[in-house]
Amino acid sequence: MKLIKQIWIWIRNIFLFLVLFSLIAVTGYKFIPVYYTPLMFIRAYEQHKADKPVKIDHTWIPLDRIAQSLVQAVVASEDNLFLEHHGFDMDQIKKAQEEAEKGKRIRGASTISQQTAKNVFLWPGKNYFRKGLEVYFTFLIEKIWGKERIMEVYLNSIEMGDGIYGAEAVARAHFSKHAYELDRSEAALIAATLPNPRQYNSAKPSAYIIKRQIQISALMSKLAKINMGYGTDKNTNPQKTKTK
């Protein structure tokens, strides 16, 4: 009995430590730039294992140096209820479950908040344990970060090409410009590749990606204008925008 009690004490202490550590990490990243994520290191390892050059192309920039058109594009493409939900789009989750039950192709129903939680704190995977952690971290960032910080981290950390992470890196690599200079068409093109940015290339779009680009542009027109990061667009000099 004494041994069992000691084991339970250890389990409790480990659980409390992990909860405390996660709270500190999430709170810290509300203010500290996210320069590296677990996915970056996983992809680097995969490149090394495949005898490919290891590439982590990433430059952190504040949200006011990212074109508003890209914010609009990713919301239109990935999560058009981003500003309304509290981390989870229950309607999309229900639809995905119903389609799976009918034997249709399983599709993702992850919100931008969920994708951000996964990118920053976790690893790729579909098991219930990792999904449970994703729910936990999504809840935390929604409560502690807020929507603008979630979008800032998302657009800086998401995979946007093979070894390319974030808006600034993809803007430079694929369009030879800064992220704040991206126009509406380029933003929609980038958003069109996000379901599989290693397969689809915004610099060399396939017919399918061009079709997706047109669809996303149409959705962008239907959405209410989203102003985050002080409304910087390609015609704004970022040196003159308000600093945080």
N, C-alpha and C positions, 0 to 999 in steps of 0.2 A: 504493500500500500504506500509506503514511503517513497519507493521508486516511482510509482505511478504519479504521485503528487508532485514529485520533482520534475517529471517529464511535462506535466501540465503547466507547471510554473515556467519552464523553459519555453514551451509553445506560446504561452501568454506573453512572455517578455519579448520573444521574437516578433510576434504579431504587433505588439505595441511599438516596437522599434521601427518596423516597416511602415506602420501608419504615420509615425512621427517623421520618419525620413521622407515619405512621399509628400507630406504637408510642407516640409521645409523646401523640398525640390520644386514643388509647384509654386510656392510663394516666391522663391528666388527667381524663377523664370518669368515671373510677372514683370521683373525689372531688368534682368540680365539677358543679353542676347543669347540665342541658342545657336552656338557655332557648329556643334556636331550633334548628331542623333545616332541612336543604335542602328538605324537602317543604313546610314552612310558607311559604318564600319562593316556591316553585314555584306553590303554590295562590294566594298573594297576587298573583303576576304574572298567573295565569289569570283571577282576579277583575277585575284592572285591565283586562286585554285585553277582557274581556266587558262592560266598563263597569258593573261591579258594585262596591258598596262593598268596599274592601279590609278584611278582617277576620282578625286573628290573636288569638284568644281563648285564652290559655294562662297558667297559674299553676303554677309548680313547687312541689311539696310533698314532704316525705319520705314514705317508705313507711308509717311508723307513723301517718300522718294519712289513710290510705286504708283504707276498710272491707275487712276480710278477705273479706267476701262477694264483692267485686269481683275479688279475686285468685282466689278459687275459681271464679268465673263465667268468667273469661277462660281459665283453664286447662281447664275443662270444655268450653268452646266452641272454643278455638283450638288447644290443644296439651296433651292430657291426659297425655302422657309428659314434660312439661316438666322435672320433677325427676329423671327417670331418664336421659334422653339427654344427649349431649355437644354439642348444638347442632343435630343433624340427626335426623329421624325416618325412618330408612331404610325401614321398612315402608310408611309413607305415601308416600314418594317412589316406591317400587317399584309400589305400587297405582296411583298417578297415571300412571306411565309405561305400565302395562298397559292402563288405561282409554283413554289417548290412542291407543295402538296399535290398539285395537278401534274407534276412531272416536267414542268417547264425548266428552262435553263436558270440555274440559281444566279440571281443578280444581287449586287451590293445595295444596301440601304443605309450606308454610313453617312452621317452628316459631316460637314466641315469640322465641327468640334470633335467628333469621334476620330476622324482622320488625323487631326492635329495631336490628340492624346496618344494615338497609336504611334505616330511618327516620332514624337519627342521622348516618350517614356517606355515604349514597348518594342516588340519585334513583329514581323509578319507572321500570320498564322490564323487558323480558324477553329482551334479547339476551345472548349467552354471555359477553361481556366484563363486563357489569354483574353477571351471576349469579356469575361467578368472583370478583369483588371482594366480593360478599355472602358467599360461602363463606369468604374470607380474613378478613373482619371478624367473622364469626360465630365462627370459631375463636379469634380474639384476645379477644373479649369473654367467651367461655366460660372461657378460661384466666386472664384478668386480672381480670375483674369478679366472676364467680361468679353463682349463680342469683338471690340476693336483689337484687343491684344491677341485674341485667338486668331483673327484674320491676319494680323501682322506675323505671328509665328508660322501660321499655315503657309503664307506666301513666301516665307523665307526658308522653310524646311522641306516642303513637299518635293518629291522626285519629279523632275521635269525633262529628263533625258537620261541617257546612259552616263552615269557619273555626274550628272548636273542636278543641282539642288537649289531651288529658290528662283525668284523672279529676276534678280540682277544677273545671276549666272546664265540663265537661259536667254535673257535679252542680249547679253554680250555675245554668247556663243552662237546663237541662231539668227540674230538680227543686227549685230554690230552696233548696238546702242545701249543706253542705260534703261533701267526698268521704268523710270518716269517718262521716258520718251515713247513707250509703246503706244501704238494707235489701236483703235477699236478692232480692226481686222486682225492685227497680230495677237491681240489679247484673246480673241475668240479662237484663234488657231492654237495657241498654247493650251487653252482650256479644253479644246477638242482632243488633245493627246493624253489628258490626265488619267483616264482609265488604265492606260498602259503606255507610259511615256518612254519605255525602253523599246517598245515595238513600233510606236508611232513617233515620227520626227516632225516637229513644227517647222524645221528649216527646209525639209523636203516632204511636204504633205502628200499623202496618197489621195486618190479620188474619194475614198471613204472619209478621210479627215477633212477635206474641203467641204464635203456634204455636211459633216458635223459642224464645221465652222459657220456655215450659212444658217443652220438650225439654231446655234447658240446666239448668233447675232440677232436673229428674230426674237429669241427669248429675252435678250438684253433690252430690246426696245419695249417689251411689255412690262418689264420690272420697273418699279419706282426707282428713281436714281438713288444710289447708295453713296453717301459721303462719309468716307473714313480716311484718316490721315490728313485732314485739313484740305481735302479736295484737290490734291496735286494731279495734274494731267500733263500730257506731252508738251503743252505750251507754257507750263509753269516753270519758272526758274527755282529749283529746290533750295537755292541759297537764300531766297527771299521768303520762303514759307516759315510759318511759325514753328519754333522748336519746342520739343516736349520738355 
